[in-house]
């Protein structure tokens, strides 16, 4: 059972079609808005865990999966991938990014 309630997990839109092409018949349903939002949050955790477990060869594909979920979450929250990017740009402009590899260990 999923921690958000219900069985199963959120899958990409074409997965049922791919399963049918492989000769099986998937059992699916369409989540309502609240369940969808909750399952996207679960999916984000799942995809981040897969990225963290990935080696450098698998990492780009796993990051792409994280990005796909982030875009879906943005849409659920009412904004586009472009708007998300603008928010990221503002934060980077105000606070910087992570390119300088700075590690903070506290204050004196």
N, CA, C and O atoms as CSV, one atom per row, in Angstrom:
chain,resi,resn,atom,element,x,y,z
A,1,UNK,N,N,0.840,-1.180,0.000
A,1,UNK,CA,C,0.000,0.000,0.000
A,1,UNK,C,C,0.883,1.241,0.000
A,1,UNK,O,O,1.873,1.300,0.730
A,2,UNK,N,N,0.541,2.205,-0.792
A,2,UNK,CA,C,1.243,3.474,-0.901
A,2,UNK,C,C,1.030,4.282,0.368
A,2,UNK,O,O,-0.061,4.249,0.938
A,3,UNK,N,N,2.053,5.013,0.827
A,3,UNK,CA,C,1.908,5.781,2.069
A,3,UNK,C,C,0.873,6.879,1.942
A,3,UNK,O,O,0.395,7.379,2.960
A,4,UNK,N,N,0.510,7.273,0.738
A,4,UNK,CA,C,-0.515,8.298,0.528
A,4,UNK,C,C,-1.899,7.668,0.406
A,4,UNK,O,O,-2.888,8.376,0.215
A,5,UNK,N,N,-1.975,6.373,0.513
A,5,UNK,CA,C,-3.271,5.691,0.399
A,5,UNK,C,C,-3.424,5.070,-0.973
A,5,UNK,O,O,-3.043,5.670,-1.977
A,6,UNK,N,N,-3.969,3.894,-1.019
A,6,UNK,CA,C,-4.204,3.225,-2.290
A,6,UNK,C,C,-3.012,2.392,-2.717
A,6,UNK,O,O,-1.904,2.544,-2.202
A,7,UNK,N,N,-3.261,1.520,-3.658
A,7,UNK,CA,C,-2.222,0.642,-4.179
A,7,UNK,C,C,-1.697,1.197,-5.483
A,7,UNK,O,O,-2.281,2.110,-6.066
A,8,UNK,N,N,-0.601,0.643,-5.930
A,8,UNK,CA,C,-0.032,1.032,-7.197
A,8,UNK,C,C,0.863,2.238,-7.070
A,8,UNK,O,O,1.127,2.733,-5.975
A,9,UNK,N,N,1.327,2.702,-8.219
A,9,UNK,CA,C,2.174,3.886,-8.243
A,9,UNK,C,C,1.920,4.656,-9.520
A,9,UNK,O,O,1.450,4.111,-10.518
A,10,UNK,N,N,2.236,5.918,-9.466
A,10,UNK,CA,C,2.095,6.782,-10.628
A,10,UNK,C,C,3.138,6.378,-11.665
A,10,UNK,O,O,4.316,6.213,-11.345
A,11,UNK,N,N,2.692,6.223,-12.908
A,11,UNK,CA,C,3.607,5.859,-13.993
A,11,UNK,C,C,3.458,6.851,-15.144
A,11,UNK,O,O,2.466,7.573,-15.240
A,12,UNK,N,N,4.449,6.869,-15.996
A,12,UNK,CA,C,4.398,7.732,-17.173
A,12,UNK,C,C,3.210,7.352,-18.056
A,12,UNK,O,O,2.757,6.208,-18.051
A,13,UNK,N,N,2.721,8.325,-18.806
A,13,UNK,CA,C,1.486,8.179,-19.579
A,13,UNK,C,C,1.492,7.017,-20.575
A,13,UNK,O,O,0.447,6.415,-20.818
A,14,UNK,N,N,2.641,6.696,-21.149
A,14,UNK,CA,C,2.679,5.656,-22.176
A,14,UNK,C,C,2.945,4.259,-21.627
A,14,UNK,O,O,2.956,3.293,-22.390
A,15,UNK,N,N,3.158,4.133,-20.325
A,15,UNK,CA,C,3.472,2.821,-19.746
A,15,UNK,C,C,2.374,1.786,-20.004
A,15,UNK,O,O,2.704,0.657,-20.365
A,16,UNK,N,N,1.076,2.112,-19.837
A,16,UNK,CA,C,0.059,1.094,-20.158
A,16,UNK,C,C,0.152,0.600,-21.612
A,16,UNK,O,O,-0.001,-0.593,-21.874
A,17,UNK,N,N,0.399,1.505,-22.536
A,17,UNK,CA,C,0.541,1.127,-23.947
A,17,UNK,C,C,1.743,0.198,-24.136
A,17,UNK,O,O,1.660,-0.791,-24.864
A,18,UNK,N,N,2.846,0.518,-23.486
A,18,UNK,CA,C,4.056,-0.310,-23.590
A,18,UNK,C,C,3.798,-1.695,-23.013
A,18,UNK,O,O,4.246,-2.694,-23.576
A,19,UNK,N,N,3.077,-1.764,-21.892
A,19,UNK,CA,C,2.741,-3.056,-21.285
A,19,UNK,C,C,1.884,-3.873,-22.247
A,19,UNK,O,O,2.102,-5.074,-22.403
A,20,UNK,N,N,0.910,-3.227,-22.896
A,20,UNK,CA,C,0.059,-3.933,-23.870
A,20,UNK,C,C,0.889,-4.462,-25.037
A,20,UNK,O,O,0.666,-5.580,-25.500
A,21,UNK,N,N,1.836,-3.670,-25.510
A,21,UNK,CA,C,2.697,-4.093,-26.611
A,21,UNK,C,C,3.539,-5.307,-26.221
A,21,UNK,O,O,3.955,-6.085,-27.079
A,22,UNK,N,N,3.783,-5.459,-24.934
A,22,UNK,CA,C,4.555,-6.600,-24.440
A,22,UNK,C,C,3.674,-7.813,-24.155
A,22,UNK,O,O,4.161,-8.846,-23.696
A,23,UNK,N,N,2.356,-7.681,-24.432
A,23,UNK,CA,C,1.459,-8.816,-24.330
A,23,UNK,C,C,0.684,-8.954,-23.039
A,23,UNK,O,O,-0.014,-9.952,-22.853
A,24,UNK,N,N,0.779,-7.996,-22.145
A,24,UNK,CA,C,0.028,-8.055,-20.885
A,24,UNK,C,C,-1.060,-6.984,-20.905
A,24,UNK,O,O,-1.039,-6.076,-21.736
A,25,UNK,N,N,-2.000,-7.104,-19.989
A,25,UNK,CA,C,-3.064,-6.101,-19.885
A,25,UNK,C,C,-2.928,-5.387,-18.538
A,25,UNK,O,O,-3.158,-5.993,-17.491
A,26,UNK,N,N,-2.556,-4.101,-18.557
A,26,UNK,CA,C,-2.368,-3.370,-17.304
A,26,UNK,C,C,-3.701,-3.047,-16.634
A,26,UNK,O,O,-4.713,-2.835,-17.301
A,27,UNK,N,N,-3.680,-3.015,-15.319
A,27,UNK,CA,C,-4.833,-2.583,-14.537
A,27,UNK,C,C,-4.490,-1.190,-14.034
A,27,UNK,O,O,-3.540,-1.015,-13.272
A,28,UNK,N,N,-5.265,-0.199,-14.463
A,28,UNK,CA,C,-4.965,1.190,-14.139
A,28,UNK,C,C,-6.239,1.951,-13.800
A,28,UNK,O,O,-7.348,1.470,-14.029
A,29,UNK,N,N,-6.062,3.127,-13.260
A,29,UNK,CA,C,-7.155,4.089,-13.106
A,29,UNK,C,C,-6.543,5.475,-13.138
A,29,UNK,O,O,-5.331,5.626,-12.986
A,30,UNK,N,N,-7.359,6.472,-13.331
A,30,UNK,CA,C,-6.890,7.858,-13.365
A,30,UNK,C,C,-7.097,8.459,-11.981
A,30,UNK,O,O,-8.210,8.465,-11.455
A,31,UNK,N,N,-6.022,8.961,-11.401
A,31,UNK,CA,C,-6.077,9.564,-10.068
A,31,UNK,C,C,-6.832,10.886,-10.118
A,31,UNK,O,O,-6.754,11.625,-11.100
A,32,UNK,N,N,-7.554,11.168,-9.058
A,32,UNK,CA,C,-8.182,12.472,-8.908
A,32,UNK,C,C,-7.122,13.518,-8.587
A,32,UNK,O,O,-5.969,13.169,-8.335
A,33,UNK,N,N,-7.495,14.793,-8.592
A,33,UNK,CA,C,-6.519,15.872,-8.390
A,33,UNK,C,C,-5.693,15.764,-7.110
A,33,UNK,O,O,-4.475,15.937,-7.154
A,34,UNK,N,N,-6.326,15.482,-5.976
A,34,UNK,CA,C,-5.581,15.407,-4.713
A,34,UNK,C,C,-4.653,14.191,-4.689
A,34,UNK,O,O,-3.499,14.289,-4.271
A,35,UNK,N,N,-5.165,13.053,-5.139
A,35,UNK,CA,C,-4.331,11.852,-5.180
A,35,UNK,C,C,-3.159,12.057,-6.134
A,35,UNK,O,O,-2.030,11.671,-5.829
A,36,UNK,N,N,-3.425,12.662,-7.286
A,36,UNK,CA,C,-2.370,12.923,-8.265
A,36,UNK,C,C,-1.258,13.767,-7.658
A,36,UNK,O,O,-0.077,13.453,-7.809
A,37,UNK,N,N,-1.636,14.825,-6.980
A,37,UNK,CA,C,-0.650,15.706,-6.336
A,37,UNK,C,C,0.173,14.928,-5.305
A,37,UNK,O,O,1.395,15.064,-5.253
A,38,UNK,N,N,-0.491,14.121,-4.493
A,38,UNK,CA,C,0.202,13.321,-3.486
A,38,UNK,C,C,1.125,12.291,-4.123
A,38,UNK,O,O,2.252,12.088,-3.673
A,39,UNK,N,N,0.635,11.646,-5.171
A,39,UNK,CA,C,1.458,10.636,-5.842
A,39,UNK,C,C,2.646,11.272,-6.564
A,39,UNK,O,O,3.708,10.655,-6.649
A,40,UNK,N,N,2.490,12.485,-7.081
A,40,UNK,CA,C,3.639,13.181,-7.672
A,40,UNK,C,C,4.698,13.458,-6.614
A,40,UNK,O,O,5.891,13.326,-6.886
A,41,UNK,N,N,4.281,13.835,-5.425
A,41,UNK,CA,C,5.244,14.056,-4.336
A,41,UNK,C,C,5.973,12.751,-4.005
A,41,UNK,O,O,7.188,12.745,-3.810
A,42,UNK,N,N,5.229,11.655,-3.945
A,42,UNK,CA,C,5.857,10.348,-3.719
A,42,UNK,C,C,6.832,10.015,-4.847
A,42,UNK,O,O,7.938,9.528,-4.613
A,43,UNK,N,N,6.393,10.288,-6.072
A,43,UNK,CA,C,7.209,9.973,-7.242
A,43,UNK,C,C,8.506,10.777,-7.222
A,43,UNK,O,O,9.561,10.266,-7.598
A,44,UNK,N,N,8.430,12.026,-6.786
A,44,UNK,CA,C,9.643,12.841,-6.694
A,44,UNK,C,C,10.645,12.183,-5.747
A,44,UNK,O,O,11.831,12.091,-6.066
A,45,UNK,N,N,10.181,11.728,-4.595
A,45,UNK,CA,C,11.076,11.035,-3.662
A,45,UNK,C,C,11.669,9.781,-4.281
A,45,UNK,O,O,12.856,9.500,-4.117
A,46,UNK,N,N,10.838,9.030,-4.992
A,46,UNK,CA,C,11.297,7.802,-5.660
A,46,UNK,C,C,12.375,8.120,-6.699
A,46,UNK,O,O,13.410,7.456,-6.753
A,47,UNK,N,N,12.123,9.135,-7.516
A,47,UNK,CA,C,13.078,9.476,-8.574
A,47,UNK,C,C,14.380,10.049,-8.003
A,47,UNK,O,O,15.461,9.769,-8.523
A,48,UNK,N,N,14.281,10.845,-6.944
A,48,UNK,CA,C,15.498,11.369,-6.303
A,48,UNK,C,C,16.308,10.212,-5.724
A,48,UNK,O,O,17.531,10.192,-5.860
A,49,UNK,N,N,15.651,9.255,-5.084
A,49,UNK,CA,C,16.354,8.086,-4.536
A,49,UNK,C,C,17.058,7.310,-5.645
A,49,UNK,O,O,18.184,6.848,-5.463
A,50,UNK,N,N,16.393,7.166,-6.801
A,50,UNK,CA,C,17.021,6.467,-7.923
A,50,UNK,C,C,18.231,7.236,-8.436
A,50,UNK,O,O,19.243,6.635,-8.796
A,51,UNK,N,N,18.133,8.561,-8.473
A,51,UNK,CA,C,19.290,9.368,-8.878
A,51,UNK,C,C,20.444,9.175,-7.893
A,51,UNK,O,O,21.587,8.977,-8.305
A,52,UNK,N,N,20.149,9.232,-6.611
A,52,UNK,CA,C,21.198,9.103,-5.600
A,52,UNK,C,C,21.890,7.748,-5.655
A,52,UNK,O,O,23.069,7.637,-5.318
A,53,UNK,N,N,21.166,6.724,-6.077
A,53,UNK,CA,C,21.734,5.379,-6.188
A,53,UNK,C,C,22.437,5.138,-7.523
A,53,UNK,O,O,23.121,4.128,-7.691
A,54,UNK,N,N,22.273,6.049,-8.461
A,54,UNK,CA,C,22.797,5.856,-9.818
A,54,UNK,C,C,24.291,6.147,-9.888
A,54,UNK,O,O,24.821,6.956,-9.125
A,55,UNK,N,N,24.956,5.471,-10.820
A,55,UNK,CA,C,26.347,5.809,-11.097
A,55,UNK,C,C,26.379,6.937,-12.131
A,55,UNK,O,O,25.326,7.360,-12.607
A,56,UNK,N,N,27.542,7.417,-12.477
A,56,UNK,CA,C,27.658,8.556,-13.387
A,56,UNK,C,C,27.073,8.280,-14.772
A,56,UNK,O,O,26.643,9.209,-15.456
A,57,UNK,N,N,27.054,7.034,-15.184
A,57,UNK,CA,C,26.486,6.682,-16.486
A,57,UNK,C,C,24.960,6.782,-16.468
A,57,UNK,O,O,24.353,7.249,-17.432
A,58,UNK,N,N,24.346,6.343,-15.372
A,58,UNK,CA,C,22.881,6.357,-15.255
A,58,UNK,C,C,22.341,7.707,-14.793
A,58,UNK,O,O,21.160,7.998,-14.988
A,59,UNK,N,N,23.181,8.527,-14.190
A,59,UNK,CA,C,22.736,9.774,-13.553
A,59,UNK,C,C,21.964,10.712,-14.485
A,59,UNK,O,O,20.928,11.233,-14.072
A,60,UNK,N,N,22.419,10.955,-15.727
A,60,UNK,CA,C,21.658,11.892,-16.575
A,60,UNK,C,C,20.220,11.448,-16.814
A,60,UNK,O,O,19.309,12.276,-16.795
A,61,UNK,N,N,20.005,10.162,-17.036
A,61,UNK,CA,C,18.647,9.674,-17.261
A,61,UNK,C,C,17.803,9.811,-15.994
A,61,UNK,O,O,16.624,10.157,-16.067
A,62,UNK,N,N,18.396,9.545,-14.847
A,62,UNK,CA,C,17.667,9.684,-13.590
A,62,UNK,C,C,17.344,11.154,-13.299
A,62,UNK,O,O,16.262,11.462,-12.800
A,63,UNK,N,N,18.272,12.055,-13.606
A,63,UNK,CA,C,18.000,13.485,-13.441
A,63,UNK,C,C,16.861,13.934,-14.348
A,63,UNK,O,O,16.039,14.764,-13.958
A,64,UNK,N,N,16.816,13.384,-15.560
A,64,UNK,CA,C,15.719,13.708,-16.475
A,64,UNK,C,C,14.382,13.256,-15.895
A,64,UNK,O,O,13.371,13.940,-16.061
A,65,UNK,N,N,14.369,12.115,-15.219
A,65,UNK,CA,C,13.142,11.646,-14.566
A,65,UNK,C,C,12.723,12.605,-13.454
A,65,UNK,O,O,11.541,12.914,-13.309
A,66,UNK,N,N,13.697,13.075,-12.668
A,66,UNK,CA,C,13.401,14.051,-11.609
A,66,UNK,C,C,12.795,15.305,-12.232
A,66,UNK,O,O,11.807,15.840,-11.729
A,67,UNK,N,N,13.387,15.766,-13.317
A,67,UNK,CA,C,12.918,16.972,-13.993
A,67,UNK,C,C,11.487,16.801,-14.510
A,67,UNK,O,O,10.675,17.721,-14.412
A,68,UNK,N,N,11.185,15.639,-15.051
A,68,UNK,CA,C,9.825,15.366,-15.550
A,68,UNK,C,C,8.807,15.490,-14.419
A,68,UNK,O,O,7.741,16.080,-14.596
A,69,UNK,N,N,9.141,14.935,-13.262
A,69,UNK,CA,C,8.236,15.025,-12.117
A,69,UNK,C,C,8.126,16.474,-11.637
A,69,UNK,O,O,7.037,16.926,-11.284
A,70,UNK,N,N,9.242,17.202,-11.621
A,70,UNK,CA,C,9.205,18.606,-11.217
A,70,UNK,C,C,8.296,19.417,-12.134
A,70,UNK,O,O,7.530,20.256,-11.660
A,71,UNK,N,N,8.373,19.176,-13.431
A,71,UNK,CA,C,7.501,19.885,-14.372
A,71,UNK,C,C,6.031,19.558,-14.107
A,71,UNK,O,O,5.178,20.443,-14.166
A,72,UNK,N,N,5.735,18.286,-13.815
A,72,UNK,CA,C,4.353,17.897,-13.530
A,72,UNK,C,C,3.867,18.549,-12.233
A,72,UNK,O,O,2.728,19.009,-12.161
A,73,UNK,N,N,4.718,18.589,-11.219
A,73,UNK,CA,C,4.353,19.251,-9.964
A,73,UNK,C,C,4.125,20.741,-10.180
A,73,UNK,O,O,3.186,21.308,-9.623
A,74,UNK,N,N,4.962,21.373,-10.972
A,74,UNK,CA,C,4.780,22.796,-11.270
A,74,UNK,C,C,3.409,23.015,-11.903
A,74,UNK,O,O,2.684,23.934,-11.520
A,75,UNK,N,N,3.056,22.173,-12.867
A,75,UNK,CA,C,1.756,22.309,-13.542
A,75,UNK,C,C,0.607,22.151,-12.555
A,75,UNK,O,O,-0.372,22.895,-12.617
A,76,UNK,N,N,0.722,21.185,-11.646
A,76,UNK,CA,C,-0.317,20.975,-10.637
A,76,UNK,C,C,-0.456,22.208,-9.744
A,76,UNK,O,O,-1.559,22.551,-9.317
A,77,UNK,N,N,0.648,22.859,-9.469
A,77,UNK,CA,C,0.643,24.052,-8.619
A,77,UNK,C,C,0.267,25.311,-9.399
A,77,UNK,O,O,0.166,26.395,-8.824
A,78,UNK,N,N,0.060,25.165,-10.708
A,78,UNK,CA,C,-0.454,26.272,-11.507
A,78,UNK,C,C,0.581,27.130,-12.202
A,78,UNK,O,O,0.289,28.265,-12.576
A,79,UNK,N,N,1.802,26.606,-12.384
A,79,UNK,CA,C,2.769,27.389,-13.140
A,79,UNK,C,C,3.547,26.503,-14.098
A,79,UNK,O,O,3.609,25.285,-13.932
A,80,UNK,N,N,4.134,27.131,-15.096
A,80,UNK,CA,C,4.793,26.415,-16.183
A,80,UNK,C,C,6.256,26.136,-15.872
A,80,UNK,O,O,6.816,26.663,-14.911
A,81,UNK,N,N,6.859,25.300,-16.702
A,81,UNK,CA,C,8.292,25.039,-16.586
A,81,UNK,C,C,9.072,26.341,-16.774
A,81,UNK,O,O,10.087,26.558,-16.113
A,82,UNK,N,N,8.600,27.201,-17.669
A,82,UNK,CA,C,9.254,28.494,-17.885
A,82,UNK,C,C,9.194,29.387,-16.650
A,82,UNK,O,O,10.164,30.065,-16.312
A,83,UNK,N,N,8.044,29.376,-15.985
A,83,UNK,CA,C,7.914,30.160,-14.755
A,83,UNK,C,C,8.811,29.590,-13.657
A,83,UNK,O,O,9.402,30.341,-12.880
A,84,UNK,N,N,8.910,28.279,-13.595
A,84,UNK,CA,C,9.800,27.632,-12.628
A,84,UNK,C,C,11.248,28.046,-12.897
A,84,UNK,O,O,12.001,28.339,-11.968
A,85,UNK,N,N,11.622,28.066,-14.155
A,85,UNK,CA,C,12.978,28.484,-14.526
A,85,UNK,C,C,13.224,29.938,-14.133
A,85,UNK,O,O,14.312,30.268,-13.660
A,86,UNK,N,N,12.242,30.809,-14.317
A,86,UNK,CA,C,12.402,32.213,-13.918
A,86,UNK,C,C,12.597,32.347,-12.414
A,86,UNK,O,O,13.409,33.154,-11.962
A,87,UNK,N,N,11.859,31.563,-11.638
A,87,UNK,CA,C,12.026,31.568,-10.184
A,87,UNK,C,C,13.445,31.124,-9.834
A,87,UNK,O,O,14.099,31.721,-8.979
A,88,UNK,N,N,13.913,30.067,-10.506
A,88,UNK,CA,C,15.279,29.581,-10.282
A,88,UNK,C,C,16.296,30.657,-10.605
A,88,UNK,O,O,17.253,30.858,-9.857
A,89,UNK,N,N,16.091,31.358,-11.728
A,89,UNK,CA,C,17.015,32.420,-12.136
A,89,UNK,C,C,17.064,33.552,-11.117
A,89,UNK,O,O,18.145,34.054,-10.809
A,90,UNK,N,N,15.924,33.959,-10.593
A,90,UNK,CA,C,15.877,35.021,-9.589
A,90,UNK,C,C,16.646,34.594,-8.339
A,90,UNK,O,O,17.454,35.353,-7.804
A,91,UNK,N,N,16.382,33.372,-7.884
A,91,UNK,CA,C,17.083,32.883,-6.694
A,91,UNK,C,C,18.586,32.816,-6.945
A,91,UNK,O,O,19.377,33.174,-6.072
A,92,UNK,N,N,18.985,32.360,-8.134
A,92,UNK,CA,C,20.410,32.279,-8.459
A,92,UNK,C,C,21.030,33.671,-8.516
A,92,UNK,O,O,22.170,33.862,-8.092
A,93,UNK,N,N,20.292,34.632,-9.034
A,93,UNK,CA,C,20.784,36.002,-9.105
A,93,UNK,C,C,20.955,36.596,-7.709
A,93,UNK,O,O,21.937,37.287,-7.436
A,94,UNK,N,N,19.991,36.324,-6.826
A,94,UNK,CA,C,20.023,36.876,-5.472
A,94,UNK,C,C,20.990,36.148,-4.548
A,94,UNK,O,O,21.680,36.777,-3.746
A,95,UNK,N,N,21.042,34.826,-4.658
A,95,UNK,CA,C,21.800,34.024,-3.691
A,95,UNK,C,C,22.930,33.224,-4.305
A,95,UNK,O,O,23.740,32.634,-3.591
A,96,UNK,N,N,22.988,33.202,-5.641
A,96,UNK,CA,C,24.011,32.413,-6.323
A,96,UNK,C,C,23.506,31.017,-6.628
A,96,UNK,O,O,22.406,30.624,-6.241
A,97,UNK,N,N,24.352,30.282,-7.337
A,97,UNK,CA,C,24.056,28.885,-7.654
A,97,UNK,C,C,24.939,27.992,-6.799
A,97,UNK,O,O,25.171,28.265,-5.621
A,98,UNK,N,N,25.425,26.930,-7.406
A,98,UNK,CA,C,26.292,25.998,-6.687
A,98,UNK,C,C,27.593,25.733,-7.439
A,98,UNK,O,O,28.344,24.832,-7.067
A,99,UNK,N,N,27.870,26.496,-8.480
A,99,UNK,CA,C,29.031,26.257,-9.335
A,99,UNK,C,C,30.364,26.464,-8.616
A,99,UNK,O,O,31.362,25.840,-8.977
A,100,UNK,N,N,30.390,27.325,-7.613
A,100,UNK,CA,C,31.659,27.616,-6.928
A,100,UNK,C,C,32.023,26.565,-5.877
A,100,UNK,O,O,33.090,26.654,-5.270
A,101,UNK,N,N,31.170,25.585,-5.652
A,101,UNK,CA,C,31.442,24.441,-4.767
A,101,UNK,C,C,31.735,24.852,-3.324
A,101,UNK,O,O,32.547,24.212,-2.655
A,102,UNK,N,N,31.094,25.893,-2.844
A,102,UNK,CA,C,31.332,26.410,-1.500
A,102,UNK,C,C,30.627,25.529,-0.470
A,102,UNK,O,O,29.446,25.213,-0.608
A,103,UNK,N,N,31.378,25.139,0.569
A,103,UNK,CA,C,30.826,24.363,1.680
A,103,UNK,C,C,30.906,25.228,2.935
A,103,UNK,O,O,31.989,25.667,3.323
A,104,UNK,N,N,29.769,25.470,3.562
A,104,UNK,CA,C,29.702,26.295,4.782
A,104,UNK,C,C,29.829,25.378,5.993
A,104,UNK,O,O,29.158,24.349,6.073
A,105,UNK,N,N,30.689,25.753,6.933
A,105,UNK,CA,C,30.888,24.922,8.137
A,105,UNK,C,C,30.472,25.646,9.411
A,105,UNK,O,O,30.682,25.123,10.505
A,106,UNK,N,N,29.887,26.836,9.297
A,106,UNK,CA,C,29.446,27.569,10.472
A,106,UNK,C,C,29.994,28.972,10.475
A,106,UNK,O,O,30.602,29.410,9.498
A,107,UNK,N,N,29.782,29.693,11.587
A,107,UNK,CA,C,30.252,31.060,11.747
A,107,UNK,C,C,31.221,31.135,12.929
A,107,UNK,O,O,31.235,30.263,13.798
A,108,UNK,N,N,32.022,32.190,12.938
A,108,UNK,CA,C,32.944,32.441,14.066
A,108,UNK,C,C,32.348,33.441,14.993
A,108,UNK,O,O,32.962,33.790,16.002
